[in-house]
């Protein structure tokens, strides 16, 4: 067959063009691959450098964390802890100052995962003591993974206190983003604690602003706590000028706690010198509550001077509660010797509640020595309710001896329900002969289900 020169030329041209295009495309693809490899090598070098930086940061972090843990362990072993010398404190502050924001964040994150509450708290307190605008962002990144709730209250108290000292507006804005309603209010009170400790007048002005009036009762907790730590006299004057209300008593507790750091004797005089009767009553109650937990005899001696005074009545109740848990026999003897009055009755009632748990027979013998009276009714009621937890039948004899009708009915019902849980048949036999109103009998037959904590019984001492 004769070859066609034109066709041959066309085929030859197509082959050349195809080979050329293939070479071009192949070279172009190879070039792209080479560029990709170069980019990967560059990225690897960058990542290697970043990993190296992280390793250095972690090394510093571990060294710092170990130092914090040793400090905590040493402090925990001391029987009589003392303050560190200024030189040591400054050295450790210098160490922390050398940490980068990244290292601070890593240290906090690592500490939050620590199951030991002592070493965890040491790291948080040491690092948040140096919280500032430079490391704030790194710290907040850690807190994104820490739920804002009661279980992490301590960590948030430290954050908001430290932040409130240098940027209260930003901290308050943060609180409103992380929580709502009362939750945001209490978080903001934490900010005010730090703010008022450094600039109480500015914090006060913010609380008094019209737009903050609705939550001011909550904000006052933080304001007064921070203010009292710097100027107790001014903080006390502020609380005195507030309208009487539910929060005022709690604010006095904050003031009393701060004053008590100066010792019991100065606090006694501080409390006694108060001119506002309601403030004085709150201060007496709070001082007694705090001091009598560990030193009931000392408080008892002081309160003797104020027996029969209305502002001290509730204090005797707090003394009876705390002393009755430690030594009910000694407490009972003390209240026996007090002059008649509301304070004495309150104290005896609290002592009886604790004493009856430990030794109901001795408590009953002590009560039998008292002359029955209307003042003794609440004390009999307390004893009957407590004894009925174990001996409903015996407790009922005390319940029916109460003379005040309404208190008697409430006590009989409560005691009867406990007895019914223990011995249904005996109660069913007793009820028709008891002379109780039908509605009381029906209430006894339908005792409410107890919550789990109401069924707890402490181990009795031998």
PyMOL commands that set and color helices and strands:
alter all, ss='L'
color gray80, all
select helices_A, chain A and resi 5-77+86-97+101-112+117-128+136-143+150-164+168-178+181-208+210-230+232-241+246-260+264-272+277-291+296-304+310-336+342-358+360-368+374-387+392-399+405-422+424-434+438-445+452-455
alter helices_A, ss='H'
color red, helices_A
deselect
rebuild
show_as cartoon
